[in-house]
Amino acid sequence: SHDTNNDWTTFFEFAGPSNTTVFAVRGTSTALDALNDIIVWMPAAVMMAFNALGPDMVSPVAQAIDALASVFGRIDNTNYEELQRHVISTMTKDPHREYFITGHSLGGGLAKIVSMQALMKGLELPAITFMSPGLLATKYLVIDTPPGMSMFRTGLYSFVRDNELVLTVMPENDVVSRIDGQSGQVVPIGCQGGNPIRCHLMGTGLCQIFRECGSARRKQDLFIPCGLCSDAPCIQGESEKAFEVRRPK
């Protein structure tokens, strides 16, 4: 999924016959992934911690970070450089296809960053993400701007704010999706049990969506492995039994 030594991002490309291409970015899976989380989102986490102890300083501090980043440079995109290069190159070579990017946790956060970087190049790349950190403050550190210019001075801030194509599924009690402020569209969903770790799992979120909405697949019902959803436990001796999700009537 990548061939750059410094790029540790794992991603996949699904190009269907219906003129649609989906890029999927893997979420946090290893200690190295967790380190990447810290590198990109630590400034926003620190801002949120101070904000919880005093007055709302997110906006002025974010502008200060933007000004400093325009002078000293923004966060290096080495960790996801190949992902960004591949996505933008693919979209540029075949502009007539419809493109989406998706991801869970860190993968969702990186999907949002790539979506915004594509937007800077005039490309529309909707990002559909699950339990992913926000970019309200982090975007000042990662979005490319002309050397020596801030997002506010170039007008990019308003452009990104008004045009970003980002959707985040945010379960209740999920901690990761509450790191940094969310922008774009947010879809809140419930989480049975309320355990922060369980609420961050992709399977838990899918079960809640299937439970409330069913499946929108047109030609066939959707089956998911037993044990993934609390109301569809695995039955002893029937490990292959699946939970059927019927289409909405």
C-alpha positions, 0 to 999 in steps of 0.5 A: 500500500506504500513504498516510501521508507518513511511513510508508515501509513497503510491504505487500500484503493478500491476501484469499482466498475461503477466509476467510483474509487474509495481510498481506505486508510487503516486506523491505529494498530501498532505502537508506531501508529500511536506515535504518529497520533501523538506527533500530529494531534498533541498540540491540539490535545494540549490546547484542549487541556488548558481550555478545560482549565480556563477561558476559551482560548482555542481560536486565538491560540490556533491563530498564534500557532498558524502564525508561528507555523508560517514562519518555522514550518508546518508538521512534516507530512512524511508519515503520510506522504505516499498516501497523499501523493498516491491519492492526488496523483490518481485523482489527477490522472482520472478526473472523471471518476468519483472519489471518496476517502475513509478511515477509522481512528488515526486513519480517519484523521489522516483521511481528513488531512488528505481530503483538505490537501486535495481541496487545496489543489481544486480536487473534491475528495469527500472524507467519511470517517469513523471515531477520528480526531478533529482538525479544528486546530490541527489543520493550521499545522498540516495544511500547505500554504505559501511559504511565509503566509498564514492560513488567515492572511491567504484567505485559506481558512475561510475557503477550507471552512466553507468547502471542506467535504468531511463527515465524522461518525462520533459515538457517545463516550468515544475519547479519540473523536473528541480530540481537537474540535470537529469540523464539517458534518458530525453524525452522533451515534449511541454506544451501548454499555458506555465503555470508552474503549468499546465505543471506539471500536469500528465494529461497535459503531457499525452495529449501532448504525445497522441497528438503527438504520439497517443496510442500504445495499440494494441487491442483497442483505448484509451479513456480519460475523457473529459476536460483533454486535451485542444482540447477535452473539456467537452460538456455541458450535455455530461459529460461522453463524452470521447476523443478518441486517435487512434493508430498510423497507 
